[in-house]
Amino acid sequence: MKKSMGRRRRGRKKDILAIFGERDLDIWSCLVALQKYSNSRDVQQLICNKLYEFDTSVIEFFIPQLCQLIIYKKKRVHYVSQFILDKCRSSIRFGLLVSFIFQAALDDNNPSTRKFCKIFLSQCESAMVGGSKNDNIAEYIHLFKKNKGKEFQQEDNNYVVSPKIGAVSDKDLENIISDLLGDYDNGEKPMEFSVFNAYDRSTEESVYKLSERVIDLCNMDEVDGDSMEHLLFDIESAYNNIKTIKNNPEDAILGDIEVDHNILDDILLEQSLREEYFARIQQIIKGFEVISSGLVDLSLKTKDLKNNALRRILSMLNNELDYMHTIYIPIILPGGEPVRILRIPPSEGLCLNSRDRVPYMISLEVVFGNYEISHTENEEENIATESSEEVEEIDLGPDISDEEDWFLLDPGEEVPTVLKTAFGETWEERKQTLKKESPLGHVDGWDVVSVIVKGGDDLRQEQLAMQLIQLFHDIFQAKGLFTLWLRPYMVLATSADGGLLETVKDAISIHGLKEKLNIDSLRTYFIQAYGNIDSPEFRKAQTNFVESLAAYALVCYLLQIKDRHNGNILIDREGHIIHIDYGFMLESSPGNLAFESAPFKLPYEFVEVMGGTDTDTFTYFQTLLEFGFLELRKHYREIVCLVEMMLPLTNMPCFVSGPATITNLVDRFQLHLSEEEVGPFIKSLTQDSLGSLRTSAYDHYQYLTNGYRV
């Protein structure tokens, strides 16, 4: 009986391997197969070999799911682990994204995964620092080496920052800077990480890989076993006596193989540079979060005091020239383009509204591209540095320091007064002002990017939500449903209690809009901003509103996005709405009360913008809902797969119901309905959402407790 069962299992395994071997698998098929057959090493190996055929940018989208599989299955997914580590060797961006996930998992302090996550994080760092001959960091390491000790020449443009006002002493702020810089000022490594210590954790594998690089760089042919054994032994000895070897490379004797000692010395120097490079990147990113935590510790009561303290900290940080000016960072922009941070304009630092934390928005002056400093800079006494003394308050224009107003503007033509009042200065105009004020505005390739920094806040759930919204967006685009409009933005959780978000440009919250214009109706705003309801401008803005409203309605229904007050819904200058803040989704809700029971938010105010329920515009809205739902339903397996792979061993509140989370998600796709039956179903969702009393009650509750306009 047992033999018969064993034969059947082996036969089924052969059938599975044959199917996978013959099919031209797409990335989704590979992901589903890894999830379903994660206990089969043979299937794993076959699928991972397939994954190597995809571009790194394609694999990058699935990093959270692949890493969660590794955390959950540990050594049982050996081939997946090796694939991820290989990608870390070939891409600095990929390696950083992986390291953030494992750092966050380590921060969770789960006894069942902590030890494994610590080991894998070390292996990931070793892979990044060790690199490979085909990696894409070499050019940036070269620039790092060339630019060390050099700084861009600064011009004295008489720029100003905020004065010292009340409550906070220089010593308090210097303590934050000290925490941010760590041991950097003392000439020590900024993190408890050394490439050589990391290699010691997996000496055999790492030394073997280094030996391969020595062979390659020395243009040697394949070596026999005995010679390789000598080579492994002697390179390991070189690592154990790294300082001596670097100072006296002639002391390195590599067995029976004749090796150019200068090459070995170059390899070791390169490894040291890589170590410092990665440590600097992580130090800067963590430093941003340290500022947020430090501002919390200061217990400042007013927004003005928080903003002033933030701007003084940024002034001090800008004076740490070597700390600020030497690293290309490949994660600030969603597309992964590396940028070198030059300076952070203090006047642009804005603390955002939060009850218990101090998130903030900053603009980063950066250089795009491979810009090498080719000149000797002025002596330190000739370099303009910022002081928190002798300054006066800069005019920031409209106050955008509320959390609902942290979205900047894109370039655009001259706009009517209402839009100008609501949105303020365009982003392009602001950039030009910053360029004139900056002592580094003359540098070739100068630009500005804007990010939100959050400390003390776990962004992993928000990152998952944005991953799913990106998938919805891609599904609509691939089908040609361009009339269903979504605005994905970058969310990057760098640990279990902090991260970075892309600043959404050209938008303001509905609450902020009503506050600035002192209006109670969105329809009133549309008429004031875009003209008569029959004008082309109004029609275009109305269409934009409807197409984005329909797309986000599907997102909110399928993912059960809650806490949809008017501070969490933005509107852009063209009339689109954009949802933000995904702290409550799937199975979680504010207070776990499930008070917002409507499928999605559709107050009468939104319907008024469409002209009412008996108009062609409202019919168009329902048609978009139907077409979009049908298309998303065709891809339900991919959507469910992304969510399901994140379920095991997660701390995300959205999975509070465990496996029932997945069951409920699948149920919302109504797979039992025919296409003809979907239309009536969508109408029922719309009817249940229209003017929902619970939605209205929640909006009024938020108005009474937090002041968000209804």
Secondary structure as GFF3:
##gff-version 3
##sequence-region A 1 710
A	DSSP	alpha_helix	2	22	.	.	.	ID=ss1
A	DSSP	alpha_helix	27	36	.	.	.	ID=ss2
A	DSSP	alpha_helix	41	51	.	.	.	ID=ss3
A	DSSP	alpha_helix	56	60	.	.	.	ID=ss4
A	DSSP	alpha_helix	63	73	.	.	.	ID=ss5
A	DSSP	three_ten_helix	74	77	.	.	.	ID=ss6
A	DSSP	alpha_helix	78	90	.	.	.	ID=ss7
A	DSSP	alpha_helix	92	107	.	.	.	ID=ss8
A	DSSP	alpha_helix	114	130	.	.	.	ID=ss9
A	DSSP	alpha_helix	138	147	.	.	.	ID=ss10
A	DSSP	alpha_helix	170	181	.	.	.	ID=ss11
A	DSSP	three_ten_helix	184	186	.	.	.	ID=ss12
A	DSSP	alpha_helix	195	201	.	.	.	ID=ss13
A	DSSP	alpha_helix	203	217	.	.	.	ID=ss14
A	DSSP	alpha_helix	225	240	.	.	.	ID=ss15
A	DSSP	alpha_helix	242	247	.	.	.	ID=ss16
A	DSSP	three_ten_helix	249	251	.	.	.	ID=ss17
A	DSSP	alpha_helix	261	298	.	.	.	ID=ss18
A	DSSP	alpha_helix	303	318	.	.	.	ID=ss19
A	DSSP	alpha_helix	321	324	.	.	.	ID=ss20
A	DSSP	beta_strand	328	329	.	.	.	ID=ss21
A	DSSP	beta_strand	339	343	.	.	.	ID=ss22
A	DSSP	three_ten_helix	346	348	.	.	.	ID=ss23
A	DSSP	beta_strand	350	351	.	.	.	ID=ss24
A	DSSP	beta_strand	360	368	.	.	.	ID=ss25
A	DSSP	three_ten_helix	380	382	.	.	.	ID=ss26
A	DSSP	three_ten_helix	403	405	.	.	.	ID=ss27
A	DSSP	alpha_helix	417	423	.	.	.	ID=ss28
A	DSSP	alpha_helix	427	437	.	.	.	ID=ss29
A	DSSP	beta_strand	446	455	.	.	.	ID=ss30
A	DSSP	alpha_helix	460	479	.	.	.	ID=ss31
A	DSSP	beta_strand	491	495	.	.	.	ID=ss32
A	DSSP	beta_strand	498	502	.	.	.	ID=ss33
A	DSSP	beta_strand	507	509	.	.	.	ID=ss34
A	DSSP	alpha_helix	510	517	.	.	.	ID=ss35
A	DSSP	alpha_helix	522	530	.	.	.	ID=ss36
A	DSSP	alpha_helix	536	559	.	.	.	ID=ss37
A	DSSP	beta_strand	569	572	.	.	.	ID=ss38
A	DSSP	beta_strand	577	579	.	.	.	ID=ss39
A	DSSP	three_ten_helix	590	592	.	.	.	ID=ss40
A	DSSP	alpha_helix	604	610	.	.	.	ID=ss41
A	DSSP	alpha_helix	616	634	.	.	.	ID=ss42
A	DSSP	alpha_helix	636	644	.	.	.	ID=ss43
A	DSSP	three_ten_helix	653	655	.	.	.	ID=ss44
A	DSSP	alpha_helix	660	668	.	.	.	ID=ss45
A	DSSP	alpha_helix	675	689	.	.	.	ID=ss46
A	DSSP	alpha_helix	693	706	.	.	.	ID=ss47
###
